[in-house]
Amino acid sequence: MTAAVKGPASYFPSIEKKYGRPIAEWKDLIRASPLTRHMELVAWLKSEYGLGHGHANALVAHTLAER
């Protein structure tokens, strides 16, 4: 039996379905951005790509945690 995904990654299936891009592509965009602060990146994803706050926040949190 597999454990349920928790935390930011729990949003990933709905992000891919709603916005039509794989998570790896979103993470690449975040890493390539000149912005470095969490909320700056969230605001950028919301304004440039139309992501909702929760989805943008989950992507940024997960990506920045990998650094």
C-alpha positions in Angstrom: 0.0 0.0 0.0 1.4 3.4 -0.9 1.3 6.4 1.5 -0.8 9.4 0.5 1.2 12.3 -0.9 1.2 15.2 1.6 2.5 18.8 1.5 3.0 20.9 -1.6 3.3 17.8 -3.8 -0.3 16.9 -3.1 -1.3 19.7 -5.5 0.8 18.5 -8.4 -1.9 16.3 -10.1 -4.4 19.1 -10.1 -1.8 21.7 -11.3 -0.9 19.5 -14.3 -4.5 18.9 -15.1 -5.6 22.5 -14.8 -2.7 24.3 -16.5 -1.5 21.6 -18.9 2.2 21.6 -18.1 4.1 18.9 -16.3 5.5 19.8 -12.9 9.1 19.5 -14.2 8.4 22.3 -16.6 7.0 24.6 -13.9 10.0 23.9 -11.7 12.3 24.7 -14.6 10.6 28.1 -15.0 10.9 28.8 -11.3 14.6 27.9 -11.3 15.3 30.0 -14.5 13.6 33.1 -13.0 15.8 35.9 -11.8 13.6 36.1 -8.8 14.7 34.4 -5.6 12.2 35.2 -2.8 9.3 32.9 -2.2 6.5 35.5 -2.4 8.0 37.2 -5.4 8.0 33.9 -7.3 4.4 33.2 -6.2 3.3 36.6 -7.5 5.2 36.1 -10.7 3.5 32.7 -11.4 0.1 34.2 -10.7 0.6 37.3 -12.9 2.5 35.7 -15.8 0.8 32.3 -16.0 -2.5 32.8 -14.2 -1.9 30.2 -11.5 -4.0 30.4 -8.4 -2.3 31.3 -5.1 -2.3 27.8 -3.7 -0.9 26.2 -6.8 1.8 28.8 -7.2 2.7 28.6 -3.5 3.0 24.8 -3.7 5.2 24.9 -6.7 7.5 27.5 -5.3 7.7 25.9 -1.8 8.6 22.5 -3.3 11.1 23.9 -5.7 12.9 26.1 -3.2 13.0 23.2 -0.7 15.2 21.3 -3.2 18.0 23.9 -3.1 
